Amino acid sequence: MSENTTHHVNESADKIVLKTSVKRGSGTRDQDKIDVKVKGDDPVDAADELRETLAALYRNGVARTLRETQPGEPDDE
């Protein structure tokens, strides 16, 4: 009798994972938090990508938009 066996290998090609959280404000309702995660094979390249990603969030206004978003306000569409 033949037995069917399946093996799953879950391995990422990226060996370096960097995660960071950028938080502004200290009050319960006055906090902004952005989580960023980058992956790479080389630590220097991964660090550069993280730095570029954080800079792009601020340069493109994403962080400002999130900070200015208030609960209950209608979308500007």
Distance bins in CASP14 RR format, pairs under 12 A and 6 or more apart:
PFRMAT RR
TARGET T0000
AUTHOR 0000-0000-0000
RMODE 2
METHOD distances of the structure
MODEL  1
12 39 1 0 0 1 0 0 0 0 0 0 0
12 40 0 0 0 0 1 0 0 0 0 0 0
12 41 0 0 0 0 1 0 0 0 0 0 0
13 39 0 0 0 0 1 0 0 0 0 0 0
13 40 0 0 0 0 1 0 0 0 0 0 0
13 41 1 0 0 1 0 0 0 0 0 0 0
14 37 0 0 0 0 0 1 0 0 0 0 0
14 38 0 0 0 0 1 0 0 0 0 0 0
14 39 1 1 0 0 0 0 0 0 0 0 0
14 40 1 0 1 0 0 0 0 0 0 0 0
14 41 1 0 1 0 0 0 0 0 0 0 0
14 42 0 0 0 0 1 0 0 0 0 0 0
14 43 0 0 0 0 0 1 0 0 0 0 0
14 45 0 0 0 0 0 1 0 0 0 0 0
14 46 0 0 0 0 1 0 0 0 0 0 0
14 49 0 0 0 0 0 1 0 0 0 0 0
15 39 0 0 0 0 1 0 0 0 0 0 0
15 40 1 0 0 1 0 0 0 0 0 0 0
15 41 1 0 1 0 0 0 0 0 0 0 0
15 42 0 0 0 0 1 0 0 0 0 0 0
15 43 0 0 0 0 1 0 0 0 0 0 0
15 45 0 0 0 0 0 1 0 0 0 0 0
15 46 0 0 0 0 1 0 0 0 0 0 0
16 37 0 0 0 0 0 1 0 0 0 0 0
16 38 0 0 0 0 1 0 0 0 0 0 0
16 39 1 0 0 1 0 0 0 0 0 0 0
16 40 1 0 1 0 0 0 0 0 0 0 0
16 41 1 0 0 1 0 0 0 0 0 0 0
16 42 1 0 0 1 0 0 0 0 0 0 0
16 43 1 0 1 0 0 0 0 0 0 0 0
16 44 0 0 0 0 1 0 0 0 0 0 0
16 45 0 0 0 0 1 0 0 0 0 0 0
16 46 1 0 1 0 0 0 0 0 0 0 0
16 47 0 0 0 0 1 0 0 0 0 0 0
16 48 0 0 0 0 0 1 0 0 0 0 0
16 49 0 0 0 0 1 0 0 0 0 0 0
16 50 0 0 0 0 0 1 0 0 0 0 0
17 36 0 0 0 0 0 1 0 0 0 0 0
17 37 1 0 0 1 0 0 0 0 0 0 0
17 38 1 0 0 1 0 0 0 0 0 0 0
17 39 1 0 1 0 0 0 0 0 0 0 0
17 40 1 0 0 1 0 0 0 0 0 0 0
17 41 0 0 0 0 0 1 0 0 0 0 0
17 43 0 0 0 0 0 1 0 0 0 0 0
17 46 1 0 0 1 0 0 0 0 0 0 0
17 47 0 0 0 0 0 1 0 0 0 0 0
17 49 0 0 0 0 0 1 0 0 0 0 0
17 50 0 0 0 0 0 1 0 0 0 0 0
18 35 0 0 0 0 0 1 0 0 0 0 0
18 36 0 0 0 0 1 0 0 0 0 0 0
18 37 1 0 0 1 0 0 0 0 0 0 0
18 38 1 0 1 0 0 0 0 0 0 0 0
18 39 1 0 0 1 0 0 0 0 0 0 0
18 40 0 0 0 0 1 0 0 0 0 0 0
18 42 0 0 0 0 0 1 0 0 0 0 0
18 43 0 0 0 0 1 0 0 0 0 0 0
18 44 0 0 0 0 0 1 0 0 0 0 0
18 45 0 0 0 0 0 1 0 0 0 0 0
18 46 1 0 1 0 0 0 0 0 0 0 0
18 47 1 0 0 1 0 0 0 0 0 0 0
18 48 0 0 0 0 0 1 0 0 0 0 0
18 49 0 0 0 0 1 0 0 0 0 0 0
18 50 1 0 1 0 0 0 0 0 0 0 0
18 51 0 0 0 0 1 0 0 0 0 0 0
18 52 0 0 0 0 0 1 0 0 0 0 0
18 53 0 0 0 0 1 0 0 0 0 0 0
18 54 0 0 0 0 0 1 0 0 0 0 0
19 34 0 0 0 0 0 1 0 0 0 0 0
19 35 1 0 0 1 0 0 0 0 0 0 0
19 36 1 0 0 1 0 0 0 0 0 0 0
19 37 1 0 1 0 0 0 0 0 0 0 0
19 38 0 0 0 0 1 0 0 0 0 0 0
19 39 0 0 0 0 1 0 0 0 0 0 0
19 46 0 0 0 0 0 1 0 0 0 0 0
19 50 0 0 0 0 1 0 0 0 0 0 0
19 53 0 0 0 0 0 1 0 0 0 0 0
20 33 0 0 0 0 0 1 0 0 0 0 0
20 34 0 0 0 0 1 0 0 0 0 0 0
20 35 1 0 0 1 0 0 0 0 0 0 0
20 36 1 0 1 0 0 0 0 0 0 0 0
20 37 0 0 0 0 1 0 0 0 0 0 0
20 38 0 0 0 0 1 0 0 0 0 0 0
20 46 0 0 0 0 0 1 0 0 0 0 0
20 47 0 0 0 0 0 1 0 0 0 0 0
20 49 0 0 0 0 0 1 0 0 0 0 0
20 50 1 0 0 1 0 0 0 0 0 0 0
20 51 0 0 0 0 0 1 0 0 0 0 0
20 53 0 0 0 0 1 0 0 0 0 0 0
20 54 1 0 0 1 0 0 0 0 0 0 0
20 57 0 0 0 0 0 1 0 0 0 0 0
21 31 0 0 0 0 0 1 0 0 0 0 0
21 32 0 0 0 0 0 1 0 0 0 0 0
21 33 1 0 1 0 0 0 0 0 0 0 0
21 34 1 0 0 1 0 0 0 0 0 0 0
21 35 1 0 1 0 0 0 0 0 0 0 0
21 36 1 0 0 1 0 0 0 0 0 0 0
21 37 0 0 0 0 1 0 0 0 0 0 0
21 50 0 0 0 0 0 1 0 0 0 0 0
21 54 0 0 0 0 0 1 0 0 0 0 0
22 31 0 0 0 0 0 1 0 0 0 0 0
22 32 0 0 0 0 1 0 0 0 0 0 0
22 33 1 0 0 1 0 0 0 0 0 0 0
22 34 1 0 1 0 0 0 0 0 0 0 0
22 35 0 0 0 0 1 0 0 0 0 0 0
22 36 1 0 0 1 0 0 0 0 0 0 0
22 50 0 0 0 0 0 1 0 0 0 0 0
22 53 0 0 0 0 0 1 0 0 0 0 0
22 54 1 0 0 1 0 0 0 0 0 0 0
22 55 0 0 0 0 0 1 0 0 0 0 0
22 57 1 0 0 1 0 0 0 0 0 0 0
22 58 0 0 0 0 1 0 0 0 0 0 0
22 62 0 0 0 0 0 1 0 0 0 0 0
22 63 1 0 0 1 0 0 0 0 0 0 0
22 66 0 0 0 0 0 1 0 0 0 0 0
22 67 0 0 0 0 0 1 0 0 0 0 0
23 30 0 0 0 0 0 1 0 0 0 0 0
23 31 1 0 0 1 0 0 0 0 0 0 0
23 32 1 0 0 1 0 0 0 0 0 0 0
23 33 1 0 1 0 0 0 0 0 0 0 0
23 34 0 0 0 0 1 0 0 0 0 0 0
23 35 0 0 0 0 1 0 0 0 0 0 0
23 36 0 0 0 0 0 1 0 0 0 0 0
23 63 0 0 0 0 0 1 0 0 0 0 0
23 66 0 0 0 0 0 1 0 0 0 0 0
23 67 0 0 0 0 0 1 0 0 0 0 0
24 30 0 0 0 0 1 0 0 0 0 0 0
24 31 1 0 0 1 0 0 0 0 0 0 0
24 32 1 0 1 0 0 0 0 0 0 0 0
24 33 1 0 0 1 0 0 0 0 0 0 0
24 34 0 0 0 0 1 0 0 0 0 0 0
24 58 0 0 0 0 0 1 0 0 0 0 0
24 63 0 0 0 0 1 0 0 0 0 0 0
24 64 0 0 0 0 0 1 0 0 0 0 0
24 66 0 0 0 0 1 0 0 0 0 0 0
24 67 1 0 0 1 0 0 0 0 0 0 0
24 68 0 0 0 0 0 1 0 0 0 0 0
25 31 1 0 1 0 0 0 0 0 0 0 0
25 32 1 0 0 1 0 0 0 0 0 0 0
25 33 0 0 0 0 1 0 0 0 0 0 0
25 67 0 0 0 0 1 0 0 0 0 0 0
26 32 0 0 0 0 0 1 0 0 0 0 0
26 33 0 0 0 0 0 1 0 0 0 0 0
27 33 0 0 0 0 0 1 0 0 0 0 0
29 70 0 0 0 0 0 1 0 0 0 0 0
29 71 0 0 0 0 1 0 0 0 0 0 0
30 67 0 0 0 0 1 0 0 0 0 0 0
30 70 0 0 0 0 0 1 0 0 0 0 0
31 66 0 0 0 0 0 1 0 0 0 0 0
31 67 0 0 0 0 1 0 0 0 0 0 0
32 57 0 0 0 0 0 1 0 0 0 0 0
32 58 0 0 0 0 0 1 0 0 0 0 0
32 62 0 0 0 0 0 1 0 0 0 0 0
32 63 1 0 0 1 0 0 0 0 0 0 0
32 64 0 0 0 0 1 0 0 0 0 0 0
32 65 0 0 0 0 0 1 0 0 0 0 0
32 66 1 0 1 0 0 0 0 0 0 0 0
32 67 1 0 1 0 0 0 0 0 0 0 0
32 68 0 0 0 0 1 0 0 0 0 0 0
32 69 0 0 0 0 1 0 0 0 0 0 0
32 70 0 0 0 0 0 1 0 0 0 0 0
33 63 0 0 0 0 0 1 0 0 0 0 0
33 66 0 0 0 0 1 0 0 0 0 0 0
33 67 0 0 0 0 0 1 0 0 0 0 0
34 53 0 0 0 0 0 1 0 0 0 0 0
34 54 0 0 0 0 1 0 0 0 0 0 0
34 56 0 0 0 0 0 1 0 0 0 0 0
34 57 1 0 0 1 0 0 0 0 0 0 0
34 58 0 0 0 0 1 0 0 0 0 0 0
34 61 0 0 0 0 0 1 0 0 0 0 0
34 62 1 0 0 1 0 0 0 0 0 0 0
34 63 1 0 0 1 0 0 0 0 0 0 0
34 64 0 0 0 0 0 1 0 0 0 0 0
34 65 0 0 0 0 0 1 0 0 0 0 0
34 66 1 0 0 1 0 0 0 0 0 0 0
34 67 0 0 0 0 1 0 0 0 0 0 0
35 50 0 0 0 0 0 1 0 0 0 0 0
35 53 0 0 0 0 0 1 0 0 0 0 0
35 54 0 0 0 0 0 1 0 0 0 0 0
35 57 0 0 0 0 0 1 0 0 0 0 0
35 66 0 0 0 0 0 1 0 0 0 0 0
36 46 0 0 0 0 0 1 0 0 0 0 0
36 49 0 0 0 0 1 0 0 0 0 0 0
36 50 1 0 0 1 0 0 0 0 0 0 0
36 51 0 0 0 0 0 1 0 0 0 0 0
36 52 0 0 0 0 0 1 0 0 0 0 0
36 53 1 0 1 0 0 0 0 0 0 0 0
36 54 1 0 0 1 0 0 0 0 0 0 0
36 55 0 0 0 0 0 1 0 0 0 0 0
36 56 0 0 0 0 0 1 0 0 0 0 0
36 57 1 0 0 1 0 0 0 0 0 0 0
36 58 0 0 0 0 0 1 0 0 0 0 0
36 62 0 0 0 0 0 1 0 0 0 0 0
36 63 0 0 0 0 0 1 0 0 0 0 0
37 46 0 0 0 0 0 1 0 0 0 0 0
37 49 0 0 0 0 0 1 0 0 0 0 0
37 50 0 0 0 0 1 0 0 0 0 0 0
37 53 0 0 0 0 1 0 0 0 0 0 0
37 54 0 0 0 0 0 1 0 0 0 0 0
38 45 0 0 0 0 1 0 0 0 0 0 0
38 46 1 0 1 0 0 0 0 0 0 0 0
38 47 0 0 0 0 1 0 0 0 0 0 0
38 48 0 0 0 0 1 0 0 0 0 0 0
38 49 1 0 1 0 0 0 0 0 0 0 0
38 50 1 0 1 0 0 0 0 0 0 0 0
38 51 0 0 0 0 1 0 0 0 0 0 0
38 52 0 0 0 0 1 0 0 0 0 0 0
38 53 1 0 0 1 0 0 0 0 0 0 0
38 54 0 0 0 0 1 0 0 0 0 0 0
38 56 0 0 0 0 0 1 0 0 0 0 0
39 45 0 0 0 0 0 1 0 0 0 0 0
39 46 1 0 0 1 0 0 0 0 0 0 0
39 47 0 0 0 0 0 1 0 0 0 0 0
39 49 0 0 0 0 1 0 0 0 0 0 0
39 50 0 0 0 0 1 0 0 0 0 0 0
39 53 0 0 0 0 0 1 0 0 0 0 0
40 46 1 0 1 0 0 0 0 0 0 0 0
40 47 0 0 0 0 1 0 0 0 0 0 0
40 48 0 0 0 0 0 1 0 0 0 0 0
40 49 1 0 0 1 0 0 0 0 0 0 0
40 50 0 0 0 0 0 1 0 0 0 0 0
41 49 0 0 0 0 0 1 0 0 0 0 0
42 48 0 0 0 0 1 0 0 0 0 0 0
42 49 0 0 0 0 1 0 0 0 0 0 0
43 49 0 0 0 0 0 1 0 0 0 0 0
43 50 0 0 0 0 0 1 0 0 0 0 0
44 50 0 0 0 0 0 1 0 0 0 0 0
44 51 0 0 0 0 0 1 0 0 0 0 0
45 51 0 0 0 0 0 1 0 0 0 0 0
45 52 0 0 0 0 0 1 0 0 0 0 0
46 52 0 0 0 0 0 1 0 0 0 0 0
46 53 0 0 0 0 0 1 0 0 0 0 0
47 53 0 0 0 0 0 1 0 0 0 0 0
47 54 0 0 0 0 0 1 0 0 0 0 0
48 54 0 0 0 0 0 1 0 0 0 0 0
48 55 0 0 0 0 0 1 0 0 0 0 0
49 55 0 0 0 0 0 1 0 0 0 0 0
49 56 0 0 0 0 0 1 0 0 0 0 0
50 56 0 0 0 0 0 1 0 0 0 0 0
50 57 0 0 0 0 0 1 0 0 0 0 0
51 57 0 0 0 0 0 1 0 0 0 0 0
51 58 0 0 0 0 0 1 0 0 0 0 0
52 58 0 0 0 0 0 1 0 0 0 0 0
52 59 0 0 0 0 1 0 0 0 0 0 0
52 60 0 0 0 0 0 1 0 0 0 0 0
53 59 0 0 0 0 0 1 0 0 0 0 0
53 60 0 0 0 0 0 1 0 0 0 0 0
53 62 0 0 0 0 0 1 0 0 0 0 0
53 63 0 0 0 0 0 1 0 0 0 0 0
54 60 0 0 0 0 0 1 0 0 0 0 0
54 62 0 0 0 0 0 1 0 0 0 0 0
54 63 0 0 0 0 1 0 0 0 0 0 0
55 61 0 0 0 0 0 1 0 0 0 0 0
55 62 0 0 0 0 0 1 0 0 0 0 0
55 63 0 0 0 0 0 1 0 0 0 0 0
56 62 1 0 0 1 0 0 0 0 0 0 0
56 63 0 0 0 0 1 0 0 0 0 0 0
57 63 1 0 1 0 0 0 0 0 0 0 0
57 64 0 0 0 0 1 0 0 0 0 0 0
57 65 0 0 0 0 1 0 0 0 0 0 0
57 66 0 0 0 0 1 0 0 0 0 0 0
57 67 0 0 0 0 0 1 0 0 0 0 0
58 64 1 0 0 1 0 0 0 0 0 0 0
58 65 0 0 0 0 0 1 0 0 0 0 0
58 66 0 0 0 0 0 1 0 0 0 0 0
58 67 0 0 0 0 0 1 0 0 0 0 0
60 66 0 0 0 0 0 1 0 0 0 0 0
61 67 0 0 0 0 1 0 0 0 0 0 0
61 68 0 0 0 0 1 0 0 0 0 0 0
61 69 0 0 0 0 0 1 0 0 0 0 0
62 68 0 0 0 0 0 1 0 0 0 0 0
62 69 0 0 0 0 0 1 0 0 0 0 0
63 69 0 0 0 0 0 1 0 0 0 0 0
65 75 0 0 0 0 0 1 0 0 0 0 0
65 76 0 0 0 0 0 1 0 0 0 0 0
68 76 0 0 0 0 0 1 0 0 0 0 0
69 75 0 0 0 0 1 0 0 0 0 0 0
69 76 0 0 0 0 0 1 0 0 0 0 0
END
